[in-house]
Amino acid sequence: MKNYLIDTHAHLDFPELYNRLDEVLKNSIENDVKKIVTISTNLNKINKIIEISENYNEVFHTVGVHPNEVLKDKNNSNYEMMLNFSKNKKCVGIGECGLDYHYGNESKELQKVSFITQIKLARATGLPLIIHARDADNDMIKILKTEYNNGPFKAILHCFSSGKDLALCGLNLGFYVSFSGIVTFKSAKLIQEIATLIPDDKILVETDAPYLSPTPIRGSVNEPKNCLITAKYLADIRKCDFSTFVDQLYMNSVKIFDKIN
């Protein structure tokens, strides 16, 4: 293969990885995962993410507030603060943001406001929006269609584990769809089916490390190096040559994250 893999979504600031970061990055490079996007979930913690990306050439970062963090982060809809952080030369995306109703409806309306704020930021900056969706497909589809009609923006449906309707909505809007180790799980038949339907130029791979290790190491602490396992699995179910697939994943990654160099 000519190119290498980019882990388009990891959480290097989480203690399972941060406390042994040099080892994690060494493992990653040795497994042909040579660049990593570490993802913001809470603006109170973003300085740590910025520090990591400034200390390691192979690491880039995003700015945003995760839907499950909106109650903990009083700046969850602070457009100006996020805009300021987005100007960092190694900030390559907005999010992760979105809707997550898995734990109930307590923050539902707050999630929507925060999500729409971050959509507006993605539209204004031209940076890709990293979308988290869990148990909220109908509201997600409605918001994405409405907001896209207000003006286009780039986006990634990250760690895809939703239904086919959301995948098709995203593709119709020109979004990318990213798959984590979930796609390798025996129980993930629908996700596997959806993964075979994504056009070559719209598919991405990620770990969501330290979570969601792929089969056969499910249950262990996940690392960016394991993108290699998921990419091999995807190439297999999509019935394509692995080297060619890696080259396609690389091209897709640097196209959507166009500040990565």
C-alpha positions in Angstrom: 0.0 0.0 0.0 1.2 3.5 -0.8 -0.4 5.3 2.2 -1.1 4.8 5.8 -4.2 4.9 8.1 -5.4 7.9 10.0 -7.4 7.3 13.2 -10.1 9.9 12.6 -11.5 9.7 16.1 -9.8 8.9 19.4 -9.7 10.3 22.9 -6.0 10.6 23.8 -6.8 12.8 26.8 -8.7 10.0 28.5 -6.5 8.4 31.3 -6.4 4.9 29.8 -4.3 6.4 27.0 -2.9 9.7 28.3 -1.0 8.0 31.1 1.1 6.0 28.6 0.8 8.3 25.6 4.4 7.7 24.2 3.7 3.9 24.2 0.3 4.4 22.6 1.7 6.5 19.8 4.6 4.2 19.2 2.2 1.2 18.9 0.1 3.3 16.5 2.9 4.1 14.1 4.2 0.6 14.1 0.8 -0.6 12.9 0.7 1.9 10.0 -1.7 4.3 11.9 0.5 7.3 11.5 -1.9 10.2 12.3 -4.6 10.6 14.9 -7.4 13.1 15.5 -8.1 13.4 19.2 -11.6 14.6 19.9 -13.0 17.3 22.2 -15.9 16.4 24.4 -15.9 19.2 27.0 -14.5 22.7 26.7 -13.3 22.5 30.3 -10.8 19.8 29.2 -9.8 21.2 25.8 -6.4 22.7 26.9 -5.2 19.1 27.6 -6.2 18.1 24.0 -4.4 21.2 22.5 -1.3 20.4 24.5 -1.2 16.8 23.2 -1.6 18.0 19.6 1.1 20.6 20.1 3.5 18.1 21.6 3.1 15.4 19.0 3.4 16.1 15.2 1.2 13.1 14.4 -1.8 14.3 16.5 -4.5 16.8 15.5 -7.6 17.9 17.5 -11.1 19.2 17.4 -13.2 21.6 19.4 -16.7 20.8 20.7 -19.1 19.5 23.3 -20.4 16.0 23.4 -24.2 15.7 24.0 -23.6 13.8 27.2 -21.5 16.6 28.5 -23.9 19.5 28.0 -25.1 19.5 31.6 -21.4 19.6 32.8 -20.1 22.3 30.5 -21.7 25.7 30.9 -20.1 26.7 27.6 -21.9 24.0 25.7 -23.4 26.6 23.3 -20.7 29.3 23.5 -20.2 30.0 19.8 -17.5 32.7 20.3 -15.4 30.5 22.6 -15.5 27.6 20.2 -14.8 29.8 17.3 -11.7 31.1 19.0 -10.4 27.6 19.7 -11.1 26.5 16.1 -8.5 29.0 14.9 -5.7 26.9 16.3 -3.6 25.6 13.4 -4.0 22.0 14.6 -7.7 22.2 15.1 -9.2 20.2 12.2 -12.9 19.7 13.1 -15.9 20.7 15.2 -17.3 18.3 17.8 -18.0 15.7 18.7 -21.5 16.9 19.0 -25.0 15.6 18.4 -27.8 13.9 20.1 -27.8 11.0 22.6 -31.0 9.9 24.2 -29.7 6.6 25.5 -29.7 7.8 29.1 -33.0 9.6 29.0 -34.5 13.0 28.1 -33.2 15.2 30.8 -30.9 17.2 28.6 -32.7 16.7 25.3 -33.5 20.3 24.5 -30.1 21.5 25.7 -28.4 18.9 23.4 -30.3 20.3 20.4 -29.3 23.9 21.1 -25.6 22.9 21.6 -25.7 20.7 18.4 -27.2 23.4 16.2 -24.6 25.9 17.6 -21.8 23.6 16.5 -23.4 23.1 13.1 -23.4 26.8 12.7 -19.7 26.9 13.7 -18.9 24.1 11.2 -20.7 26.1 8.5 -18.8 29.3 9.3 -15.4 27.8 9.6 -15.6 25.2 6.8 -14.3 22.6 9.3 -16.0 19.2 9.3 -18.6 18.5 12.0 -18.1 15.2 13.9 -21.6 13.9 14.7 -22.5 11.6 17.6 -25.9 10.0 17.3 -27.4 7.4 19.7 -31.0 6.5 20.0 -32.0 9.7 18.3 -32.2 9.0 14.6 -35.5 10.8 13.9 -34.5 14.1 15.6 -31.0 13.8 14.1 -32.4 13.5 10.5 -34.8 16.4 11.0 -32.1 18.7 12.4 -29.5 17.7 9.7 -32.0 18.3 6.8 -33.2 21.6 8.3 -29.8 23.0 9.0 -28.3 21.9 5.7 -31.1 23.8 3.9 -30.0 26.8 5.9 -26.5 26.5 4.4 -24.2 23.5 3.5 -21.6 22.2 5.9 -19.2 19.2 5.9 -19.8 16.4 8.4 -18.9 12.9 9.5 -21.3 10.4 11.0 -18.8 9.1 13.6 -18.7 5.6 15.0 -21.8 4.7 13.0 -24.2 2.5 14.9 -27.5 3.9 13.9 -30.2 2.9 11.3 -30.1 2.8 7.6 -32.3 5.9 7.2 -29.7 8.1 9.0 -26.9 6.7 6.9 -28.8 7.5 3.7 -29.6 10.9 5.0 -26.0 11.6 5.7 -24.9 10.3 2.3 -27.6 12.4 0.5 -26.1 15.5 2.2 -22.6 14.5 1.1 -21.4 13.5 4.6 -18.8 10.8 5.4 -19.6 7.7 7.4 -17.0 6.4 9.9 -16.8 2.9 11.4 -15.2 1.8 14.6 -14.6 -1.7 16.1 -18.4 -2.0 16.5 -18.6 -3.2 12.9 -16.6 -6.3 13.8 -19.0 -7.4 16.6 -21.0 -10.5 15.8 -24.2 -8.7 16.9 -23.7 -5.8 14.5 -25.3 -7.4 11.4 -27.1 -4.2 10.4 -24.0 -2.1 10.8 -22.0 -4.6 8.7 -24.7 -4.4 6.0 -24.6 -0.6 6.0 -20.8 -0.6 5.8 -21.0 -2.5 2.5 -23.3 0.2 1.1 -21.1 3.3 1.7 -19.5 4.6 -1.5 -15.7 4.2 -1.6 -15.2 7.9 -1.4 -17.3 8.4 1.7 -16.0 5.8 4.2 -13.7 6.4 7.1 -12.2 4.3 9.9 -11.7 5.1 13.5 -11.2 3.6 16.9 -13.1 5.8 19.4 -10.3 4.7 21.7 -10.1 3.9 24.5 -13.5 2.3 23.9 -14.9 -0.3 21.5 -11.9 -2.5 20.7 -12.6 -4.7 17.7 -13.0 -8.4 17.7 -10.9 -10.5 18.5 -9.6 -8.1 21.3 -13.0 -6.9 22.4 -13.1 -5.9 26.0 -9.5 -4.6 26.2 -8.4 -1.0 26.2 -8.7 0.2 22.6 -5.8 2.1 21.0 -5.4 3.9 17.6 -3.2 1.0 16.4 -6.4 -1.1 16.2 -7.6 0.9 13.2 -5.6 -1.7 11.3 -7.9 -4.5 12.5 -11.1 -2.7 11.7 -9.8 -1.6 8.2 -8.9 -5.2 7.4 -12.4 -6.3 8.5 -14.1 -3.6 6.4 -12.0 -4.5 3.3 -13.0 -8.1 3.7 -16.8 -7.5 4.0 -16.6 -5.0 1.2 -14.7 -7.5 -0.9 -11.9 -5.2 -1.9 -8.1 -5.3 -1.9 -6.8 -4.2 1.4 -3.9 -2.1 0.1 -6.3 -0.3 -2.3 -8.8 0.2 0.5 -6.1 1.7 2.8 -5.2 4.2 0.0 -8.9 5.1 -0.3 -9.3 5.6 3.4 -6.2 7.8 3.5 -7.5 10.0 0.6 -10.9 10.3 2.2 -9.4 11.2 5.6 -7.2 14.0 4.2 -10.0 15.3 2.0 -12.5 15.7 4.9 -9.8 16.8 7.4 -8.1 19.1 4.9 -5.9 20.8 7.6 -4.1 17.5 8.1 -0.7 17.5 6.4 
